[in-house]
């Protein structure tokens, strides 16, 4: 280029100018309002539970007056024979209900997912009824039924009543697990010489096991926490922990009641978290990795 020659340059292209979004300030205000509202809701729901847990360590006898930190009432729980009896009853009922409901619910889920039969739609609708029906209605219906068949109220009536409203949870959870099941895995096993039972226990069951265990944990949690239905169908000597806690509250709330409620709450949280972890386990049946 010659010296002094004018050089034309092309201006750089920076793209179209995007105007600033209107209403940014109102959006920030709405977001702050929703955040504050969410925290208030959480506080309203969980503050009483936190207070109950804190007062369970109160050294004084009156639950409302804090007199120092102590494990006194947790130690006293171990000396309460009625409470220990109710805990044993609750564990026995919840354990039996879990085993029976898991077996029946898993078989029901397999039947609904694998076969077409007359009345399938009605069966699916009936599975949701125990979940939808109010507990007080279900409890009244069950105690009327046991009276009609002349069945004496006992631990077994409680177990049967708990099965009525927990089988549905297992069936729904296991069927959701079966929705993504790859049937070609079963066909491959049978092509290799495995029979129907061997295919189920070596291929099908291990793949749906997280759903089965999650359903079982939900059943255990629901059974050990239930009060309304149990109050209708429990007989002499079959008082469960929720019933015992309610009878203790009738004479006044003491740190002992707070302590046993805290332990029951802790057990429930552990079971629910474990069930949620299993349901959200990575990798669905038949998923290629």
Phi, psi and omega in degrees: 000144179283150179295139178085359181287137179286132182247122179269132180244145179272125181297142181293143181264118183256008179084166181292145179284124180266121180292149179297137182298134178283152178077020181296319180296314176300324179297317178298321179295317179295320179297318178295322178296317180295322178296314179297320179296319179298317180295324177295321178296314179299319179297317180296323184281320191252347178300316178299324179293318178297318178298318178300315181295316181296315182288346176291343177259014180286134182283336182279166181279329180276122187295331185279345183250117180281124182235014178127158182278136181195150173263020187302316186282335174290322176292324181291333178300323182293343180264355181272104184293322179296321179292317179298321178297318180293325177295317178298317178298318181296317180294321178295313181295314181295321179295313179295318179297320180297313181297310184292315181293325179294318179295309182295317181294321178294316178297320178295319179296318178297318180295317181289329182276333188256332190238153172248126183211162180294132180087014180295318179297319178294323178296319178297321178294321180295332179296329182274343184300312180300336179280327184275321184297134176303144184298324182293326176291317179296320179296317178296321179295320182292316180293328174294319179295315179297325176292323180294319181272006178056047178258121183292136180293129182200192177298326182292324177293326176294317179298314180296320179295319178294326177297325184301319184258002179251339178302323182300320181296317179296315182299319181292316182293315182292322179294325176297324177292325181284345184296331179253020184284136179268106183292341180296336177293319176293319180297321178296319179296319180289328175295331179275004174106004180281140177280176181301315181292318180295322178296319181295311186283337183256343181237301187293307186298317178299328182283329179264003184302318178303320178292321179295315180293321178297317177296320179297320179292323176296319179298315181299317180296314180295321183291315185286341180265346190291137176239312190299304182294321181297324180296335179279321192251001180279134178259190179295131178084004180241031178291128180265174183298315177301321178295321180293320179297319180296320179294329178288326181291334181302327182267005179122145180278120179240164176303335177295319176294319178297322181294313181291327176293322178296317179296319178294320178296318180298315179298318180296316180298317180300315182294319181292317179297317179298318179295319179294322178297319180293320180293330182261018180298135181293146177092110178269162179302129177079006181283134179275132180251000000 
